[in-house]
Amino acid sequence: MTTEERRMDYLKTLFGLDGRVAVVTGGASGLGAAFSRGLAAAGATIVVADINEELANEVVASIRSGGGEAEFRRVDVTDVAAVEAFADDVVEGHGHVDVLINSAGAAHRSPIEEFSEDAYDRILALNLKGTYFMSQAIGRKMLAQGKGSIVNIASIGGFIAYPHSSAYLCSKGGVVQATKSFALEWYGRVRVNAIAPGLVDSPLLQKVLAASGSTSTTDFIQHRMLGPLLQPDDMVSAAIFLAGDGASRVTGHTLAVDDGYLAQ
């Protein structure tokens, strides 16, 4: 074996995901689509979990066209019974589940005094409840098999505040704490970490901007950014690291991928 071959084998040991089954919630677009494609490129079989069948199938087709393995499974992460059935179906179909990326999420911008109960409930249900109970359901499967890695998608908003995003900030702060709680209780059996993205140029951002008609939140964040808006693909290497064996002693940690934003 050549030196180059030994180097590649070593890197595959640390960062390769060959033979692993990875569930990506919200995997049909934005960050979720980037995670789906990135983990597939690292060797994982991807289960794109979403409610948007059309976009999800586009992601699946792109993975398959590149030689990867992927499938779409519809699930509403806010429906606990559906989440539990989904976890059963994944293990029944593949025999195991090794990685979960909790990327499904939403945002809503409004001044606190005008924030509606419906908007609050929707954001907390998708961002926090969905992360919690999908982690619970998939985590049970990982506990039964004795190993697994869960990567939650938090936000810099789990550590700082900015205007017109109060429910989102509550939800992402909850994701940071849920990550620690799950990691502590499941130590030595299932690793649980999170990624905290900075401001990402994604379909979610564009949708929120269009719906709110306001850029106050974006302007508030951008005035402290050291560089341009982050891109979904900027998050992928962190997810591969946390999912793989290179992070075997990393658990309960939230990794900021924010281009230095929180360092200021």
C-alpha positions in Angstrom: 0.0 0.0 0.0 1.3 3.4 -1.0 1.6 6.4 1.3 -1.3 8.0 -0.5 -3.5 5.0 -0.1 -2.7 4.8 3.6 -3.6 8.5 3.9 -6.9 8.0 2.1 -7.8 5.0 4.2 -7.1 7.1 7.4 -9.3 9.9 6.1 -12.1 7.5 5.3 -11.8 6.1 8.8 -12.3 9.5 10.3 -14.7 11.1 7.9 -16.1 8.4 5.6 -19.7 7.3 6.1 -19.7 4.2 3.9 -22.3 1.6 4.9 -24.2 4.0 7.1 -27.9 5.1 6.9 -28.5 8.8 7.5 -31.9 10.4 8.0 -32.1 14.1 7.1 -35.2 15.9 8.1 -36.1 18.9 6.0 -33.9 17.2 3.4 -35.8 18.5 0.4 -34.4 22.1 0.3 -31.9 24.6 1.7 -29.6 23.3 4.4 -31.3 19.9 4.4 -30.7 19.4 0.7 -27.1 20.3 1.2 -26.7 17.9 4.1 -28.4 15.1 2.0 -26.1 15.5 -0.9 -23.0 16.0 1.3 -23.5 12.9 3.4 -24.3 10.9 0.3 -21.0 12.0 -1.2 -19.3 10.8 2.0 -20.8 7.4 1.4 -24.0 7.3 3.4 -27.4 6.0 2.2 -29.7 9.0 2.6 -33.3 9.0 3.7 -34.7 12.4 2.8 -37.4 13.1 5.3 -39.8 15.9 4.3 -43.4 16.8 3.5 -42.5 18.2 0.1 -42.4 15.2 -2.2 -41.5 17.1 -5.4 -38.4 18.8 -4.0 -37.4 15.7 -2.1 -37.5 13.5 -5.2 -35.3 16.1 -7.0 -32.7 15.7 -4.2 -33.0 11.9 -4.4 -32.5 12.0 -8.2 -29.5 14.2 -7.9 -27.9 11.9 -5.4 -28.6 8.8 -7.5 -27.3 10.5 -10.6 -24.0 11.0 -8.8 -23.8 7.3 -7.9 -25.1 7.6 -4.4 -28.0 5.9 -2.7 -31.1 7.8 -1.5 -34.8 7.6 -1.0 -37.7 9.8 0.0 -39.9 9.2 3.0 -42.7 11.6 3.8 -43.0 12.6 7.5 -44.4 15.5 9.4 -41.9 15.9 12.2 -44.5 17.7 14.4 -46.7 14.5 14.5 -45.2 12.3 17.1 -47.1 9.2 16.0 -46.0 9.7 12.4 -42.4 10.2 13.6 -42.5 6.9 15.5 -43.9 5.1 12.5 -41.3 6.7 10.3 -38.4 5.4 12.6 -39.9 1.9 12.5 -40.1 2.0 8.7 -36.5 3.2 8.3 -35.1 0.4 10.4 -37.4 -2.2 8.8 -36.3 -1.1 5.4 -32.5 -0.7 6.1 -31.9 -2.8 9.2 -30.3 0.0 11.0 -30.0 3.8 11.2 -26.7 5.4 12.1 -27.0 9.2 11.6 -29.8 11.7 12.1 -29.6 15.3 10.9 -32.5 17.4 12.4 -32.6 20.1 9.7 -36.4 20.7 9.5 -37.2 24.2 10.6 -39.0 27.4 10.1 -38.8 31.1 11.0 -41.3 33.9 11.4 -40.5 37.6 11.8 -42.7 39.9 13.8 -42.4 42.4 16.7 -43.1 40.7 20.0 -46.2 42.8 20.7 -47.7 41.6 17.4 -46.5 37.9 17.5 -49.5 35.6 17.0 -50.1 32.4 19.0 -50.4 30.4 15.8 -47.1 31.6 14.5 -45.5 30.9 17.9 -46.9 27.4 18.1 -45.8 26.6 14.5 -42.2 27.7 15.1 -41.8 25.9 18.4 -43.5 22.8 17.0 -41.3 22.5 14.0 -38.0 23.7 15.4 -38.0 22.3 18.9 -40.8 19.7 19.2 -39.8 18.2 15.8 -36.2 18.0 16.8 -36.9 16.5 20.2 -39.3 13.7 19.2 -37.5 12.8 16.0 -34.3 12.5 18.2 -36.3 10.4 20.7 -37.7 8.0 18.0 -34.5 7.5 16.0 -32.5 7.6 19.2 -34.4 4.6 20.5 -33.3 2.6 17.4 -29.7 3.8 17.9 -29.8 2.8 21.6 -31.0 -0.7 20.7 -28.1 -1.1 18.2 -25.6 0.4 20.6 -24.4 3.4 18.6 -25.4 6.3 16.5 -24.9 10.0 15.9 -27.5 12.8 16.0 -26.7 16.3 14.7 -29.3 19.0 15.5 -29.4 22.3 13.6 -29.4 25.1 16.1 -28.5 28.7 15.3 -26.4 31.6 16.4 -29.8 32.6 17.7 -29.4 30.0 20.4 -26.7 32.2 21.9 -27.6 35.8 21.0 -30.7 37.8 20.3 -31.8 39.9 17.4 -35.1 41.7 16.7 -38.4 40.3 15.4 -37.4 36.7 15.8 -38.4 35.9 19.4 -40.1 32.5 18.9 -37.3 31.4 16.6 -34.7 32.4 19.3 -36.7 30.5 22.0 -36.8 27.4 19.8 -33.1 27.4 18.9 -32.1 28.1 22.5 -34.1 25.0 23.3 -32.3 23.0 20.6 -29.0 23.9 22.2 -30.2 22.7 25.6 -31.9 19.6 24.2 -28.6 18.7 22.6 -26.8 18.8 25.9 -29.6 16.9 27.7 -29.8 14.1 25.2 -26.0 13.8 25.1 -25.7 13.6 28.9 -28.4 10.9 29.2 -27.2 8.9 26.3 -23.5 9.2 27.0 -21.4 6.2 25.7 -24.3 5.0 23.6 -25.4 7.7 21.2 -23.6 10.9 20.5 -25.7 14.1 20.2 -24.3 17.4 18.9 -25.5 20.5 17.1 -24.4 23.0 14.4 -25.2 26.7 14.9 -25.2 28.3 11.5 -24.8 32.0 11.1 -27.0 33.9 8.6 -27.4 31.5 5.6 -28.6 32.5 2.1 -31.2 29.8 1.8 -34.8 29.4 0.5 -35.9 29.8 4.2 -34.3 33.2 4.5 -35.7 34.4 1.2 -39.2 33.1 2.1 -39.1 34.9 5.5 -37.9 38.1 3.9 -40.7 37.9 1.3 -43.4 37.2 3.9 -42.3 39.8 6.5 -41.5 42.6 4.1 -38.9 43.6 6.6 -35.1 43.3 6.6 -34.6 44.6 10.2 -33.4 41.2 11.4 -31.1 40.6 8.5 -29.7 44.1 8.7 -29.1 43.7 12.4 -27.1 40.5 11.9 -25.3 41.6 8.8 -23.8 44.8 10.2 -21.6 42.6 12.4 -20.8 39.9 9.8 -17.1 39.7 8.8 -17.8 38.4 5.3 -20.7 37.6 2.9 -23.7 35.5 3.7 -23.0 31.9 4.4 -24.2 29.2 1.9 -25.9 25.9 2.8 -22.8 24.0 1.5 -20.7 25.8 4.2 -22.4 23.6 6.8 -21.8 20.2 5.2 -18.2 19.5 6.4 -19.3 20.1 10.0 -22.1 17.7 9.7 -19.9 15.0 8.2 -17.4 15.5 11.0 -20.0 15.3 13.8 -21.7 12.3 12.1 -18.5 10.3 11.6 -15.9 8.5 13.7 -13.6 11.5 13.7 -15.8 13.0 16.3 -16.0 9.9 18.4 -15.3 11.8 21.6 -17.4 14.8 20.8 -20.9 14.9 22.3 -23.1 17.6 23.8 -21.4 20.3 21.8 -22.8 23.0 19.6 -20.4 23.9 16.8 -20.9 27.4 15.5 -20.3 27.7 11.7 -20.8 31.4 11.6 -17.6 32.9 9.9 -16.5 34.3 13.3 -19.8 36.0 14.2 -20.0 34.8 17.8 -16.3 35.6 18.3 -16.9 39.3 18.3 
